[in-house]
Amino acid sequence: MAKKLRVGVMTGGGDCPGLNAVIRAVTKSLLIHHQAEVIGFMDGYLGLIERRIRPLTYSDVSGILTRGGTILGTNNRANPFSYYGRNGENVVPELVDYYNELGLDGIVAIGGDGTMSIGHGLQQAGINIVGVPKTIDNDLMHTERTFGFDTAVSVATEALDRLHTTAQSHHRVMILETMGRYAGWIALHAGVAGGADVILIPEFDYEIEEVARVCLEREEKGQRFTLIAIAEGAKPKGGKMAVREIVEGSTDPIRLGGISDVLRQDLEKLVTNEVRTSVLGYIQRGGAPTPFDRTLATAMGSYAAALAAEGKYGRMVAIQNNRLTTVDLKDVANQVRKVPNDSPLIAAALAVGTSFGVSNFDVEFGAQGSPRSIM
């Protein structure tokens, strides 16, 4: 009698809209089409370390498509490769033993760059991994989209819409700080969608004088307000990123935040209008996923289930040329996908007069792409 397929599922890193949709798709696909057993690991890799699991049935994952967060819980401070047990030894060999003890054929790991990097290491150690790319930051290599990004952009865009009316009514410079870590995808997409006059992202160090010039020029033209979208990883030319705190034990210990206040303090010295800031923070990561993220998560989850059933491990599900494909985990590990200089969306933003806080953008960053695609 053939061995029954047994697959684990976990969600790692920060929470993100669409996680439950992937859990649902992976589980239902495996149950319906492969009569598999599905095991959920609680709180990401920490559940694997602490041996905390739960079986996932059809009823367990029914009705969770629209829910934010993750029914399995998550953790971003449990890197098995820097985690030591009671005897002071690395726990990875113990994890391999536990994986074999459970009789698993593989694990579907849903997460961002930290989760994928750890997954690559575990694959090499003897634990089969299929990765599903999750992050609101949209910064994973070799995939054009990650689920959760569309929801975060929608939240940030709505915030800009609301700040727009206040800025216009009070004749103020309103600054919105978005998440995104070292990449500016959220600020760029939300800034364009929300009609921001200035978009500041980590890829292009901004010049405070150029930002002030935009504000003053708008006021001279009778547009007595300015809307600015700034990514948390942005920094002034010659300056540093604003670090909010250092979290020891995390896969990414640096927590960015506060650049909007730095910008406000510098800008107040150069403009006549009042300057106010708003920081969205974790609001971007919570709540129900958008319809786009629900469908993307479902497609990625069902594809991951098929890969697991076919024994195609050591791969991450990806979107390339608007089609589902896979890439090797080693090509994703420990990398960040940033907004390229020739991004078509940057070209579109420049075409309608949006400033990126750089006085000679074309000279410094080269010719821009054609606004024919927004990926």
N, C-alpha and C positions, 0 to 999 in steps of 0.2 A: 504493500500500500504506500502510495506516494506521500511524502511529508507535506503537511498542510503549511501553506505560506503564512509566515508570522512576521509582521512589520510593526516597528515602533514609530511613534510620532511625538515630536516635541516642538515647543516654541521658545526661542532664545532671544536675548537682548531686550531692548525696550518694547513695550506694547505698541500696537499699531492697528489701525482699522483694517479689517480683512483677514486677520489671523484665524478667527473662527470659521470663516468661509473656506479657508484652505483645509483646516482640520476636517470640516464636514466633507469636502470634496475627496480628500485622500481616503477617509474612512469609508464613505459610501461606495466609492469606486472599487476599493479592495474587497468590501463585503459582497457587493452585488456581482461583480464580474470575476472575482478570483476566489470567493468563498474563504477569504483569509481571516486570520485573527489579527486584530489591531490593538496594540498596547500604547497607552498614552503615558509619557514621562512627565511628572509634575515639576513645574518650575524650571524648565529647560535642562541644561546639563547638570544642574544641582540635583534634579530628580534621578539622573543616572548615577551620580556620585553617592547619593543617600539611599538609593534603591527604593524610591517612591514611585509607584506606577498605579495605573488603573486601566482596566479593559475598556475599550470603546465599542459600544454597540450602535446599531442603527438609530435607536431611540435617543441615545446619548447626544448624537450630533444633529438630530432633527430640530428645526426651529432656531438654529444658531447663526444662520447665514447673515442676518442683519445686525447681529450684536457686535458691539465693539469689544476690545480687550481679547482675552483668551481663556477658555474654560480650563485649560491645562496650567495656567499660571506661567510666569516667566521670571528670569533672573539674569542680570548682566554682570554678576560678580563671581561666577563659578567657572572659571577656566580650568579644566582638568589638568592642563599642563603646568599650572602654577599653584595647584591645590595639593596639599599634603595631608595625609591621614594621621591617625593617632601614633603610628610608629615613625612618623617623620619622613616617610617615603612618598614619592609621587603616586597618585591614585590611578593613573592610566592603566597599568597592568590589571588592577582590580576591576576596572570598568570593562576591559576585554573579557575577563572571566565571567562577570555578571551578564554581559551581552550573550555569551555562549551558553550560560546557565539558563537564560530565558528562551533559548532556542530561536533567536531572531535571525531572519534572513537579511535584515537591514533596518535602518532608521531614516525616516524623513525628517530632516532638521529644517525648520522654518525660521529664518532670521536674516540679520544683516551681515556686514563684513566680518564682525567678530565671530558670529556663529559659523560662517562659511570657513573662516581661517581655522577654527577649532575642528570643524568637520573634516577639513583636509588632513589635519594631523591625526585624527581618529581613524580615518580611512587608511592611512599609512600604518597605524598601529594594529589594524585588524578588525575594525568595526565598519561595516558597509554603510555609507551615507549617500542619500540623495538630498540635495539642497533646494530650497524654495526661497527666492530672494524677497525679503521683507525689509522695507525701510521707508519712512516718509521722506527721507533725504534724497532718494533716487540716485544714490552715489555708488552703487555696486558696478564693478567692471563687467563689460561684455553683455549687458542687458540694457535695452533702451528704456525699460520701465520696471519699476518695482511696485507691487501693490501697497497701498497706503499713501503713496505720493499724491494721487489725485484728490483724496480726501483732505489732506493737509493743505493743498493749494486752494481748494474750495473754501476752507475755513479762513485762510489768510486773505483770500480775495474778498470775502464778506467783511472781514475786519477793515480792510482798506476802504471798501464802499462806505462803511459807517464812519470811519475817520474823515473821509472826504467831505461829508456834510458838516461835520464839526469844524474842520479846517476852513471851509468856505464861509461858514457863519461867523467865526471869530477872527478871521484873517490871520491864521496861524500857520506855522510850519509844523506838520504832524509827521512823526517818525514811527514806523511800525517795524519792530524787530522780530524776525522769523527764525525758526530753527534751520538746520541744514548742516551743522558742523563745518567741515572744511570745503563744502561745495555749495554753490549758490542757486541750485535748481528751484527750490521753493520760492525764494525771493524773486527770482527772474520770472517764473511763470505767474506768480500772484501779482507781481508788480506790473507786468504787461496787462493781465486780465483786469486789474484794479485801476489802471490808468495812472500809476505812479509817475511823477515827474522826474524822479531820481531813483535809480536802482543801484544799490551798492552790494557787491558780492565778493567773496574771498579771492576769486580769480583775478580781479583787477583792483589793486590798491588805490583807494580814492584820495583825491586832493581836496582838502577842506575848502580851499579858495574857489575851486570849481563848483563845489556844491553851493557855496554862498553866492557865487555869480548867478547860478540858476534861480535861486530864491529872489535875489534883488532884481534880476531882469524880469521875472514874472510880475513882481510888484510894480515895476515901472510901466509895464504894459497893461496894468489894471487888473491883473489876476492876482489878487492880494492873499494868496495862500499857496502852499507847496506841499505835496504829498511825497514822502520818501519811504521806500521799502529797503530795509537793510538786513542782510543775513548775519546771523550771530558770529560767523567766522570772518566777516569783513574786517579790514584794518586800514588805517590811514597810511599814506605813503611814508615810508621811513619809520612807521610805528609797529606796534605789536597787536595781536589778537587779544580781546578781553577775556580773561579766564576767571570764571566765577568760583570754581573750586576744583580740588584734586581729590578724586575718590579712589583710594587705594584698593587694590584687588579687582577693579573693574577691567574688562577687556579694553576699554578706552577710558583711562582714568581722568582725562582732561574734560572738564565741563565748561563749555563756553557760555558767555552771557554778559550783557552790560555794555555792549558796544554802542547801543542806541543812546545811552546816557553820556558816553564819551563824546559822541557826535553832537549831542545837544549842547554840552558845555562849550565845545569848540565853536559851534555854529552861532551861539548866542552873542559871541563877541564880534561877529561879522555881519549880522543881519538886523533889520529893524523890527521884524515881526516876532511875536512870541513863539517859542519853540517848545513843543510838548512831545513826550514819548509814550509808547505803549508796547509792552512785551507780551507776545502771545503765549510763549512757553508750551506747557504740556497740553494746552487746549487743542493744539494741532494734532496730537496723537490720540485723543479720546473720541468717544462717540461712535455712531454707526458709520460704516463705510459708504461711500457714494456708489451708485449703480455701476459705474465703470470699475471701481475697485472690487466690487462683488463679483462681477463677471470675470475680471482678470484673475482674481484669487481662485475662483472655481476652475478656470481653464488650467492654471498652473498646478493646482492641487490634483486634478484628475490626471494630468500628464505625469506628475511625480509618482502617482500610484502605479501608472503603467510602467514607468522605468523600474520601480521596485519589483514589480511582478516579473519583469523581463530580466532582472538581475543586472541592470545597467547602473552600477554604483560608481561613486567617485565623481559624480556629475552634478551640476546645478541647472535647474530649469531657467531658461532665459528667453527674452523677446528680442529677436533681431529681424530687421526688415518687416516688422509687424507680424512675424510668425514665431510660433513656439519652436524652440530648439534646446540644445543643452551645451554646456561648456564644462571643461575640466575644473574641478574645485581648486586646483593649484593655480589656475590662471586668475581666480577671483580673490584668493587669499591675500590679506595684508595690502590691499590696494584701494584707491579712491578714484571714482570717476568724476572728474570735474567738468564744468561747463567749458567747452572749447572756444577759442577765440573766434572761430568761423561759424559759431552756432547761428542757424537761420533765424532763431527767435531774437538774438541780439541784433541781427541785421534789421529785422522788422521793427524792433524797439527804437533803434537809431533813426530809422526812416521816418518815424512819427515824432521825432524830437526828444525822445527820452535820453536823459544823461546817465552815464555810468560813473560820474565823478572824476573823469579823466579828461583833461583839457584837449589833448591831441590824440584822441582814441585811435584813429586810423593810422597815424604815424607810429604810435607805440605798439599797437597790437595787430597791425596789418589789415589787409582787405577782408571784408566781411562776406559771409555766405549769402545766398539768395533765400528770401523768406518763402520758400516753397514747401518746407517741411518744418514741423515744430518739435521733432524729437531731438 
